Amino acid sequence: MNKETTHFGFETVAEQEKARRVRSVFDSVASRYDLMNDLMSGGMHRLWKAFTIERSGVREGSRVLDVAGGTGDLSLAFAKRVGKTGQVWLTDINNAMLARGRDRLTDKGYMLPVAQCDAEKLPFPDDWFDCVTVAFGLRNMTHKEQALAEMRRVLRPGGRLLVLEFSQVWKPLAPVYDFYSFQVIPRIGQLVTQDSDSYRYLSESIRVHPDQETLKAMMEGVGLERVEYFNMALGVVALHRGFKF
């Protein structure tokens, strides 16, 4: 794969084409995104996100950046933690997802700052945030190392980056997981959103995403330290955490 091409699921496509097609996927699924997350994970995504919050070290007065924050699950939880003296920014590259997240937060009484931006070119100053999180968004990014480096750049010294993402499942479980991913999830997607292709892509994108050790090495490669990961659901999902010193 040369520098101008990248993965879109199992396909190899031009980098610009990936950005367009990923945008199309999330435009399609935005309105039913939360419902589909509950259906696909049996509600477990809420536990995975709660674990992320607990490992974040965020407290009253903290500054938090939620990258690819989508419909705002993490932003809402962080807003409750940081209080009036803290700050939580919700960002996403996709306007449909960001608008849904902003409206959802407003409905719950939280007027958080939002920004539509590319994780590879974050519009924030160096050394600003206490915590940066990205949940189920890194695998859709074209240049993952560049995005990780940007997230590290905006962290203050002592700050931490948390990456919650699908990962490599425990090998004995892989056949069952593959059947569920490629046979069941697209059918659920078709029933709920009339769009099986987007959910087929999302299943494929998990398979080409770096595994636990590879992502750990990538985070260390951009200068993060004390990088560790926590497997959940037998490796279906992993939370990586690294610090900037």
C-alpha positions as CSV (number, residue, x, y, z in Angstrom):
1,M,0.0,0.0,0.0
2,N,1.6,3.3,-1.1
3,K,1.3,6.7,0.7
4,E,-1.7,7.8,-1.4
5,T,-3.8,4.7,-0.6
6,T,-5.3,3.4,2.6
7,H,-7.9,0.9,3.9
8,F,-11.6,1.3,3.6
9,G,-12.7,-1.9,5.3
10,F,-11.1,-4.6,3.2
11,E,-10.8,-2.4,0.2
12,T,-7.7,-0.4,-0.8
13,V,-8.8,3.1,-1.8
14,A,-7.3,6.5,-2.4
15,E,-6.9,8.6,0.8
16,Q,-9.3,11.2,-0.4
17,E,-11.8,8.6,-1.3
18,K,-11.7,7.1,2.2
19,A,-12.5,10.4,3.8
20,R,-15.5,10.8,1.5
21,R,-16.8,7.3,2.0
22,V,-16.4,7.4,5.8
23,R,-18.3,10.7,5.8
24,S,-21.1,8.9,3.8
25,V,-21.2,6.0,6.3
26,F,-21.7,8.3,9.3
27,D,-24.1,10.6,7.5
28,S,-26.2,7.5,6.9
29,V,-26.1,6.0,10.4
30,A,-26.2,9.2,12.6
31,S,-29.9,9.3,13.3
32,R,-29.9,5.7,14.6
33,Y,-26.3,5.6,15.9
34,D,-27.1,5.2,19.6
35,L,-29.9,2.7,19.1
36,M,-27.6,0.6,16.9
37,N,-24.8,0.7,19.5
38,D,-27.2,-0.7,22.1
39,L,-28.4,-3.4,19.8
40,M,-25.0,-4.5,18.5
41,S,-23.3,-4.5,21.9
42,G,-26.3,-5.6,24.0
43,G,-25.8,-2.3,25.9
44,M,-22.2,-3.2,26.8
45,H,-20.8,-0.1,25.1
46,R,-22.1,1.9,28.1
47,L,-20.0,-0.2,30.5
48,W,-16.9,0.2,28.3
49,K,-17.4,4.0,28.2
50,A,-18.0,4.0,32.0
51,F,-14.7,2.2,32.5
52,T,-13.0,4.7,30.3
53,I,-14.4,7.6,32.4
54,E,-13.1,5.9,35.6
55,R,-9.6,5.4,34.2
56,S,-9.4,9.0,32.9
57,G,-8.5,10.7,36.1
58,V,-10.8,13.6,35.2
59,R,-12.1,15.6,38.1
60,E,-13.7,19.0,38.8
61,G,-11.9,21.8,36.9
62,S,-10.3,19.5,34.3
63,R,-10.1,20.4,30.6
64,V,-11.2,17.5,28.4
65,L,-11.2,17.0,24.6
66,D,-13.5,14.4,23.2
67,V,-12.2,13.6,19.7
68,A,-14.6,11.9,17.2
69,G,-17.1,12.3,20.0
70,G,-20.1,11.6,17.9
71,T,-23.4,11.7,19.8
72,G,-21.7,12.8,23.0
73,D,-21.7,9.9,25.4
74,L,-18.3,10.6,26.8
75,S,-18.7,14.4,26.6
76,L,-21.8,14.2,28.7
77,A,-20.2,12.0,31.4
78,F,-17.1,14.3,31.5
79,A,-19.3,17.4,31.7
80,K,-20.9,16.0,34.9
81,R,-17.4,15.4,36.3
82,V,-15.6,18.7,35.5
83,G,-18.4,20.9,36.8
84,K,-18.7,24.6,36.1
85,T,-14.9,25.3,36.6
86,G,-13.9,22.7,34.0
87,Q,-14.2,22.5,30.2
88,V,-15.3,19.8,27.8
89,W,-14.9,20.1,24.0
90,L,-17.0,17.8,21.8
91,T,-15.4,17.4,18.3
92,D,-16.1,15.3,15.3
93,I,-15.2,15.5,11.6
94,N,-18.8,14.6,10.6
95,N,-21.4,17.3,10.8
96,A,-24.4,15.0,11.1
97,M,-22.9,13.2,14.1
98,L,-21.7,16.4,15.7
99,A,-25.1,18.1,15.3
100,R,-26.8,15.1,16.9
101,G,-24.3,15.1,19.8
102,R,-24.7,18.9,20.4
103,D,-28.5,18.7,20.3
104,R,-28.5,15.7,22.7
105,L,-26.2,17.5,25.2
106,T,-28.3,20.7,25.0
107,D,-31.5,18.6,25.7
108,K,-29.8,17.4,28.8
109,G,-28.9,20.9,29.9
110,Y,-25.2,21.0,28.9
111,M,-24.1,23.8,26.5
112,L,-20.7,22.5,25.7
113,P,-18.4,24.0,23.1
114,V,-18.3,21.9,19.9
115,A,-16.0,22.0,16.9
116,Q,-16.2,20.2,13.6
117,C,-12.6,19.3,12.9
118,D,-10.2,16.7,11.6
119,A,-8.4,14.8,14.4
120,E,-5.2,15.0,12.2
121,K,-5.2,18.8,12.4
122,L,-6.7,19.8,15.8
123,P,-7.5,23.5,16.1
124,F,-6.3,23.8,19.8
125,P,-3.1,25.1,21.4
126,D,-0.2,23.0,22.6
127,D,-0.3,21.7,26.2
128,W,-3.9,22.7,26.9
129,F,-6.0,19.6,27.9
130,D,-5.7,17.4,31.0
131,C,-7.3,14.5,29.1
132,V,-8.0,13.6,25.5
133,T,-10.3,10.7,24.6
134,V,-11.2,9.1,21.3
135,A,-13.9,6.3,21.5
136,F,-14.5,4.1,18.5
137,G,-13.1,6.8,16.2
138,L,-9.4,6.1,15.6
139,R,-10.0,3.2,13.2
140,N,-11.8,5.5,10.8
141,M,-8.9,7.9,10.6
142,T,-6.6,7.8,7.6
143,H,-3.3,8.7,9.3
144,K,-3.6,7.2,12.7
145,E,-0.1,8.2,13.9
146,Q,-0.6,11.8,12.8
147,A,-3.9,11.9,14.8
148,L,-2.3,10.3,17.8
149,A,0.6,12.9,17.6
150,E,-1.9,15.7,17.4
151,M,-3.8,14.4,20.5
152,R,-0.5,14.2,22.4
153,R,0.4,17.8,21.2
154,V,-2.7,19.3,22.8
155,L,-2.2,17.5,26.1
156,R,-0.5,19.4,28.9
157,P,2.5,17.7,30.6
158,G,1.0,15.1,33.0
159,G,-2.1,14.8,30.8
160,R,-3.3,11.5,29.4
161,L,-4.8,10.1,26.2
162,L,-7.4,7.4,26.3
163,V,-8.2,5.4,23.2
164,L,-11.3,3.1,23.4
165,E,-11.5,0.9,20.3
166,F,-12.5,-2.5,19.0
167,S,-9.4,-4.7,19.0
168,Q,-8.3,-8.3,18.5
169,V,-10.6,-10.8,20.1
170,W,-9.5,-13.9,22.1
171,K,-8.6,-16.4,19.3
172,P,-11.0,-19.2,20.4
173,L,-13.9,-16.7,20.2
174,A,-12.9,-15.4,16.7
175,P,-15.1,-17.7,14.6
176,V,-18.3,-16.8,16.6
177,Y,-17.3,-13.2,16.5
178,D,-16.7,-13.2,12.8
179,F,-20.1,-14.8,12.2
180,Y,-21.8,-12.2,14.4
181,S,-19.9,-9.3,12.7
182,F,-20.4,-10.3,9.1
183,Q,-23.8,-12.1,9.2
184,V,-25.8,-10.6,12.0
185,I,-24.7,-7.0,12.3
186,P,-25.3,-6.1,8.7
187,R,-28.8,-7.6,8.9
188,I,-29.5,-5.6,12.1
189,G,-28.2,-2.5,10.2
190,Q,-30.6,-3.2,7.3
191,L,-33.6,-3.6,9.6
192,V,-32.9,-0.5,11.7
193,T,-31.3,1.9,9.3
194,Q,-32.0,0.4,5.9
195,D,-28.3,0.3,5.4
196,S,-26.4,-3.0,5.6
197,D,-23.3,-1.7,3.7
198,S,-22.3,0.8,6.3
199,Y,-22.4,-1.8,9.0
200,R,-20.4,-4.2,6.9
201,Y,-17.8,-1.6,6.5
202,L,-17.7,-1.0,10.3
203,S,-17.1,-4.7,10.8
204,E,-14.4,-4.8,8.2
205,S,-12.7,-1.7,9.7
206,I,-12.3,-3.5,13.0
207,R,-10.3,-6.3,11.2
208,V,-7.8,-4.0,9.6
209,H,-7.3,-1.8,12.8
210,P,-4.1,-2.4,14.7
211,D,-4.2,-5.0,17.5
212,Q,-3.5,-4.2,21.1
213,E,0.3,-4.4,21.0
214,T,0.6,-2.6,17.7
215,L,-1.6,0.3,18.9
216,K,0.5,0.5,22.1
217,A,3.6,0.7,20.0
218,M,2.1,3.4,17.8
219,M,1.2,5.5,20.9
220,E,4.8,5.1,22.3
221,G,6.1,6.0,18.8
222,V,4.5,9.5,19.0
223,G,6.0,10.1,22.4
224,L,3.4,8.9,24.9
225,E,4.7,7.2,28.0
226,R,3.6,4.5,30.5
227,V,1.2,3.2,27.8
228,E,-0.9,0.3,28.9
229,Y,-4.1,-1.3,27.7
230,F,-7.1,-3.0,29.3
231,N,-9.0,-5.7,27.4
232,M,-12.7,-5.9,27.8
233,A,-15.1,-8.6,26.5
234,L,-12.3,-11.0,25.8
235,G,-10.5,-8.4,23.6
236,V,-13.5,-7.4,21.6
237,V,-12.7,-3.9,22.9
238,A,-9.5,-2.5,24.5
239,L,-8.9,0.7,26.3
240,H,-5.4,2.1,25.8
241,R,-4.0,4.8,28.1
242,G,-0.8,6.8,27.7
243,F,0.7,9.9,29.4
244,K,2.5,13.0,28.2
245,F,5.4,14.0,30.5
